Amino acid sequence: MRVWAIANQKGGVGKTTTTLALGRGLAMRGFRVLLVDLDPHASLTRAFGVPAEPQPAGVLDLFDENPAELPRLARATEIENLAFVAAQTPLATLERRSATQPGLGLALSNALARAGAAYDYVLFDCPPTLGLLMVNALAAADHVIIPTQTEPLALHGLKGMCRTSEMIERSRRRALPVSILPTLHDKRTRTGADTLKAMQDAHGDAVWNDAIPNDTRICSVEALTHSAPAAQYPGRGLSAYRRALDWLLLTEARATEQAA
């Protein structure tokens, strides 16, 4: 089982869209995929039509003193091989609970260990804040994917996210590879081109040599959460995410070969 954390300490960079697009792409290739919505705003959960009330079973149940089993919380989707675990608004209260309930920092790692080989890929859609939920995801992850908008302010969030990943890597004492995925890119603007180049100059091979375009059609819930062929939803965005997934899988394959 491979665990990807889709994370950035800046909001509005396309984390949920990236999680949905990559998860859908993996499932379409035959992998068993579980998406885990860690954001109290629950955008991924809403995309699959789960209402806020009544409060659904979901991620919060993994943090109980007698935690639920991850596969029991998983909800099937219309897409074959793709399931998800819902977020709940009370996830925002976990920070307070961590002061009196030891062990919460490894709740997701423990849940994955209990799940065994139920999934080929687990993708965490992280909240845009550095706190208990993001630290849990990074502690459990094999790979961090940082969607980053190609505009100057986003570079500050990227720098902070890279520092956080390095901190977690030192703490857990095993490698935590980072891949940077440029998103919401408008190649027609000088700002977008300059920001993309600055990103690539600063982070080298960790940055994809392409970018996800600013394509409003990719935000279509139908395109990302339903089983109709991608060709039914034309647009540059989905095509770019398929290429990005190729790059991520190739990056992992090369890393595995080097480690062997």
Steps between C-alpha positions, in 0.01 A plus 500: 500500500626845401392808693498845341438819694364781282603800706576869499488755782335745262135471404355533152777314318292205380561235768154344485484511122844338488397228745186423298678505164794285609278258691266464203798446270647227721164325528451512123834318471369218716649593838288477815492858623377661821466878530501638857355848555692659788367854453222612740358702209434160335515612136590151378219349705247747359622422147372145551163628619529432874304767694639676808198396708448251641869474581638203300731234635851575385851615584417619852416141595866405439598725791272341762646314797360187335557602137290375212656287228587692185332261249176512703490879459563487124216595269480360148475737206361467152858450379617141520792449744454846656372555856523787746478579870292805586613803698292649781486858628603396858842405362582861583482411871775239489774748596335548841457127552867431431596665831315235702497199268852368434586323176284707266805597294524146363129426462513483119818291496337254738180491292697419186693227680173338610361526145774273369488446124143623446615772255777557249498878549373725777486874425462753781332831410664716767368822656690821414630546856792347686340312786417156630326382182777602261771363733310170517485481122868581451605253770311225316591597144743339258489800268394865536345667196483880526259667256624856457332780311735676261475845655758677721321473836471124456879467509498598868252224581711254300811592696317449829358166389846376398638600842217316673564186293869512591411537868272196490764304308756565774251417772392165360854411379406372158485666161202712405531581128336819376358565153379848403208527261451845342128575480255766380757607244425769244777479243375819333620718786853608576438448871401136449803425283741677735359327808519158337863560406583623852341186642701276270824690564456475878389136524644330191385149417246504785283722277300355212631642174145580388203664677129448558326776303244738641210310345157557658365180347719284724310629802189320375383256768368272226841484335680392818249294696305311236593198293437636152810494277722805534446566129146602589647794692736665251756744628868553553478445876417131513754428228766683702416303814542174307849612398574609856399156626735339247780718638421417864490126434825516303662702781402234754618217274841661459529559875418133562767389252761723662414367845528136386 
